[in-house]
Amino acid sequence: MILGTVYIVIAFGILLNWFMIFLNWILDPLPDRLIFNFINFHGIIDPYTMNRIMDISASIYPHEQTIYYCVAIGSFGALTDLIIAVWYLVNRVPFNAKTGFSLLIGGVTAGILLGFTTCLPFFL
């Protein structure tokens, strides 16, 4: 009964966009896009200037938009992995512990590297 109520609340939250705003507010203090610190652009692009792109409209060059979209797709994949992992762990219907925990670890790792909130503005 409680799980069904949570599903309905999340569905209305996604439908009315307040759930995405809530996720953006909760996940905002986490570090975003640490992957830019590890990518070597061979001196062409400074990775610290890529972090200035907090919104797609703030990008100047087309390659910045492409990189931002790729990071947003990876961020969406990480968020999806986390949601599926939590669903596996909560419901335990076709429970496979190896799959659930591998999705959880992969989602957290990808979320730290790509940022959890990078894909959320595209839903709004």
Contact map, one row per residue, 1 for C-alpha under 8 A:
1111100000000000000000000000000000000000000000000000000000000000000000000000000000000000000000000000000000000000000000000000
1111110000000000000000000000000000000000000000000000000000000000000000000000000000000000000000000000000000000000000000000000
1111111000000000000000000000000000000000000000000000000000000000000000000000000000000000000000000000000000000000000000000000
1111111100000000000000000000000000000000000000000000000000000000000000000000000000000000000000000000000000000000000000000000
1111111110000000000000000000000000000000000000000000000000000000000000000000000000000000000000000000000000000000000000000000
0111111111000000000000000000000000000000000000000000000000000000000000000000000000000000000000000000000000000000000000000000
0011111111100000000000000000000000000000000000000000000000000000000000000000000000000000000000000000000000000000000000000000
0001111111110000000000000000000000000000000000000000000000000000000000000000000000000000000000000000000000000000000000000000
0000111111111000000000000000000000000000000000000000000000000000000000000000000000000000000000000000000000000000000000000000
0000011111111100001000000000000000000000000000000000000000000000000000000000000000000000000000000000000000000000000000000000
0000001111111110000000000000000000000000000000000000000000000000000000000000000000000000000000000000000000000000000000000000
0000000111111111000000000000000000000000000000000000000000000000000000000000000000000000000000000000000000000000000000000000
0000000011111111111100000000000000000000000000000000000000000000000000000000000000000000000000000000000000000000000000000000
0000000001111111111100000000000000000000000000000000000000000000000000000000000000000000000000000000000000000000000000000000
0000000000111111100000000000000000000000000000000000000000000000000000000000000000000000000000000000000000000000000000000000
0000000000011111111000000000000000000000000000000000000000000000000000000000000000000000000000000000000000000000000000000000
0000000000001111111110000000000000000000000000000000000000000000000000000000000000000000000000000000000000000000000000000011
0000000000001101111111000000000000000000000000000000000000000000000000000000000000000000000000000000000000000000000000000000
0000000001001101111111100000000000000000000000000000000000000000000000000000000000000000000000000000000000000000000000000000
0000000000001100111111110000000000000000000000000000000000000000000000000000000000000000000000000000000000000000000000010011
0000000000000000111111111000000000000000000000000000000000000000000000000000000000000000000000000000000000000000000000000001
0000000000000000011111111100000000000000000000000000000000000000000000000000000000000000000000000000000000000000000000000000
0000000000000000001111111110000000000000000000000000000000000000000000000000000000000000000000000000000000000000000010010000
0000000000000000000111111111000000000000000000000000000000000000000000000000000000000000000000000000000000000000000010010000
0000000000000000000011111111000000000000000000000000000000000000000000000000000000000000000000000000000000000000000000000000
0000000000000000000001111111100000000000000000000000000000000000000000000000000000000000000000000000000000000000000000000000
0000000000000000000000111111110000000000000000000000000000000000000000000000000000000000000000000000000000000000000110000000
0000000000000000000000011111111000000000000000000000000000000000000000000000000000000000000000000000000000000000000010000000
0000000000000000000000000111111000000000000000000000000000000000000000000000000000000000000000000000000000000000000000000000
0000000000000000000000000011111100000000000000000000000000000000000000000000000000000000000000000000000000000001001100000000
0000000000000000000000000001111111000000000000000000000000000000000000000000000000000000000000000000000000000001001000000000
0000000000000000000000000000011111000000000000000000000000000000000000000000000000000000000000000000000000000001111111000000
0000000000000000000000000000001111110000000000000010000000000000000000100000000000000000000000000000000000000001111000000000
0000000000000000000000000000001111111100000000000000000000000000000000000000000000000000000000000000000000000001111000000000
0000000000000000000000000000000011111110000000000000000000000000000000000000000000000000000000000000000000000000110000000000
0000000000000000000000000000000011111110000000110110000000000000000000000000000000000000000000000000000000000000000000000000
0000000000000000000000000000000001111110000000110000000000000000000000000000000000000000000000000000000000000000000000000000
0000000000000000000000000000000001111111000000000000000000000000000000000000000000000000000000000000000000000000000000000000
0000000000000000000000000000000000111111100000100000000000000000000000000000000000000000000000000000000000000000000000000000
0000000000000000000000000000000000000111111000100000000000000000000000000000000000000000000000000000000000000000000000000000
0000000000000000000000000000000000000011111111100000000000000000000000000000000000000000000000000000000000000000000000000000
0000000000000000000000000000000000000001111110000000000000000000000000000000000000000000000000000000000000000000000000000000
0000000000000000000000000000000000000001111111000000000000000000000000000000000000000000000000000000000000000000000000000000
0000000000000000000000000000000000000000111111000000000000000000000000000000000000000000000000000000000000000000000000000000
0000000000000000000000000000000000000000111111101100000000000000000000000000000000000000000000000000000000000000000000000000
0000000000000000000000000000000000000000101111111100000000000000000000000000000000000000000000000000000000000000000000000000
0000000000000000000000000000000000011011100011111110000000000000000000000000000000000000000000000000000000000000000000000000
0000000000000000000000000000000000011000000001111111000000000000000000000000000000000000000000000000000000000000000000000000
0000000000000000000000000000000000000000000011111111100000000000000000000000000000000000000000000000000000000000000000000000
0000000000000000000000000000000000010000000011111111100000000001000000000000000000000000000000000000000000000000000000000000
0000000000000000000000000000000010010000000000111111110000000000000000000000000000000000000000000000000000000000000000000000
0000000000000000000000000000000000000000000000011111110000000000000000000000000000000000000000000000000000000000000000000000
0000000000000000000000000000000000000000000000001111111101100000000100000000000000000000000000000000000000000000000000000000
0000000000000000000000000000000000000000000000000011111101000000000000000000000000000000000000000000000000000000000000000000
0000000000000000000000000000000000000000000000000000111111100000000000000000000000000000000000000000000000000000000000000000
0000000000000000000000000000000000000000000000000000111111100000100100000000000000000000000000000000000000000000000000000000
0000000000000000000000000000000000000000000000000000001111100000000000000000000000000000000000000000000000000000000000000000
0000000000000000000000000000000000000000000000000000111111110000000000000000000000000000000000000000000000000000000000000000
0000000000000000000000000000000000000000000000000000101111111101100000000000000000000000000000000000000000000000000000000000
0000000000000000000000000000000000000000000000000000000001111101000000000000000000000000000000000000000000000000000000000000
0000000000000000000000000000000000000000000000000000000000111111100000000000000000000000000000000000000000000000000000000000
0000000000000000000000000000000000000000000000000000000000111111110000000000000000000000000000000000000000000000000000000000
0000000000000000000000000000000000000000000000000000000000001111111000000000000000000000000000000000000000000000000000000000
0000000000000000000000000000000000000000000000000100000000111111111100000000000000000000000000000000000000000000000000000000
0000000000000000000000000000000000000000000000000000000100101111111110000000000000000000000000000000000000000000000000000000
0000000000000000000000000000000000000000000000000000000000000111111111000000000000000000000000000000000000000000000000000000
0000000000000000000000000000000000000000000000000000000000000011111111100000000000000000000000000000000000000000000000000000
0000000000000000000000000000000000000000000000000000100100000001111111110000000000000000000000000000000000000000000000000000
0000000000000000000000000000000000000000000000000000000000000000111111111000000000000000000000000000000000000000000000000000
0000000000000000000000000000000000000000000000000000000000000000011111111100000000000000000000000000000000000000000000000000
0000000000000000000000000000000010000000000000000000000000000000001111111110000000000000000000000000000000000000010001000000
0000000000000000000000000000000000000000000000000000000000000000000111111111000000000000000000000000000000000000010001100000
0000000000000000000000000000000000000000000000000000000000000000000011111111100000000000000000000000000000000000000000100000
0000000000000000000000000000000000000000000000000000000000000000000001111111110000000000000000000000000000000100010000000000
0000000000000000000000000000000000000000000000000000000000000000000000111111111000000000000000000000000000000110011111100000
0000000000000000000000000000000000000000000000000000000000000000000000011111111100000000000000000000000000000000000101110000
0000000000000000000000000000000000000000000000000000000000000000000000001111111110000000000000000000000000100000000000000000
0000000000000000000000000000000000000000000000000000000000000000000000000111111111000000000000000000000001110110000100000000
0000000000000000000000000000000000000000000000000000000000000000000000000011111111100000000000000000000000100010000100000000
0000000000000000000000000000000000000000000000000000000000000000000000000001111111110000000000000000000000100000000000000000
0000000000000000000000000000000000000000000000000000000000000000000000000000111111111000000000000000001101100000000000000000
0000000000000000000000000000000000000000000000000000000000000000000000000000011111111100000000000000001100110000000000000000
0000000000000000000000000000000000000000000000000000000000000000000000000000001111111110000000000000000000000000000000000000
0000000000000000000000000000000000000000000000000000000000000000000000000000000111111111000000000001001000000000000000000000
0000000000000000000000000000000000000000000000000000000000000000000000000000000011111111100000000011101100000000000000000000
0000000000000000000000000000000000000000000000000000000000000000000000000000000001111111110000000001000100000000000000000000
0000000000000000000000000000000000000000000000000000000000000000000000000000000000111111111100000000000000000000000000000000
0000000000000000000000000000000000000000000000000000000000000000000000000000000000011111111111110001000000000000000000000000
0000000000000000000000000000000000000000000000000000000000000000000000000000000000001111111100101001000000000000000000000000
0000000000000000000000000000000000000000000000000000000000000000000000000000000000000111111100000000000000000000000000000000
0000000000000000000000000000000000000000000000000000000000000000000000000000000000000011111110100000000000000000000000000000
0000000000000000000000000000000000000000000000000000000000000000000000000000000000000011111111110000000000000000000000000000
0000000000000000000000000000000000000000000000000000000000000000000000000000000000000001001111100000000000000000000000000000
0000000000000000000000000000000000000000000000000000000000000000000000000000000000000001000111110000000000000000000000000000
0000000000000000000000000000000000000000000000000000000000000000000000000000000000000001101111111001000000000000000000000000
0000000000000000000000000000000000000000000000000000000000000000000000000000000000000001000101111111000000000000000000000000
0000000000000000000000000000000000000000000000000000000000000000000000000000000000000000100000111111100000000000000000000000
0000000000000000000000000000000000000000000000000000000000000000000000000000000000000000000000011111110000000000000000000000
0000000000000000000000000000000000000000000000000000000000000000000000000000000000001000000000011111111000000000000000000000
0000000000000000000000000000000000000000000000000000000000000000000000000000000000011101100000111111111100000000000000000000
0000000000000000000000000000000000000000000000000000000000000000000000000000000000001000000000001111111110000000000000000000
0000000000000000000000000000000000000000000000000000000000000000000000000000000000000000000000000111111111000000000000000000
0000000000000000000000000000000000000000000000000000000000000000000000000000000011011000000000000011111111100000000000000000
0000000000000000000000000000000000000000000000000000000000000000000000000000000011001100000000000001111111110000000000000000
0000000000000000000000000000000000000000000000000000000000000000000000000000000000000000000000000000111111111000000000000000
0000000000000000000000000000000000000000000000000000000000000000000000000000010010000000000000000000011111111100000000000000
0000000000000000000000000000000000000000000000000000000000000000000000000000111111000000000000000000001111111110000000000000
0000000000000000000000000000000000000000000000000000000000000000000000000000010001000000000000000000000111111111000000000000
0000000000000000000000000000000000000000000000000000000000000000000000000000000000000000000000000000000011111111100000000000
0000000000000000000000000000000000000000000000000000000000000000000000000110010000000000000000000000000001111111111000000000
0000000000000000000000000000000000000000000000000000000000000000000000000010011000000000000000000000000000111111111100000000
0000000000000000000000000000011111000000000000000000000000000000000000000000000000000000000000000000000000011111111100000000
0000000000000000000000000000000111100000000000000000000000000000000000000000000000000000000000000000000000001111111000000000
0000000000000000000000000000000111100000000000000000000000000000000000110110000000000000000000000000000000000111111101000000
0000000000000000000000000000011111000000000000000000000000000000000000000010000000000000000000000000000000000111111111000000
0000000000000000000000000010010100000000000000000000000000000000000000000011011000000000000000000000000000000011011111110000
0000000000000000000000110011000100000000000000000000000000000000000000000010000000000000000000000000000000000000001111111000
0000000000000000000000000000000100000000000000000000000000000000000000110011000000000000000000000000000000000000011111111000
0000000000000000000000000000000000000000000000000000000000000000000000011011000000000000000000000000000000000000000111111110
0000000000000000000100110000000000000000000000000000000000000000000000000001000000000000000000000000000000000000000111111111
0000000000000000000000000000000000000000000000000000000000000000000000000000000000000000000000000000000000000000000011111111
0000000000000000000000000000000000000000000000000000000000000000000000000000000000000000000000000000000000000000000000111111
0000000000000000100100000000000000000000000000000000000000000000000000000000000000000000000000000000000000000000000000111111
0000000000000000100110000000000000000000000000000000000000000000000000000000000000000000000000000000000000000000000000011111
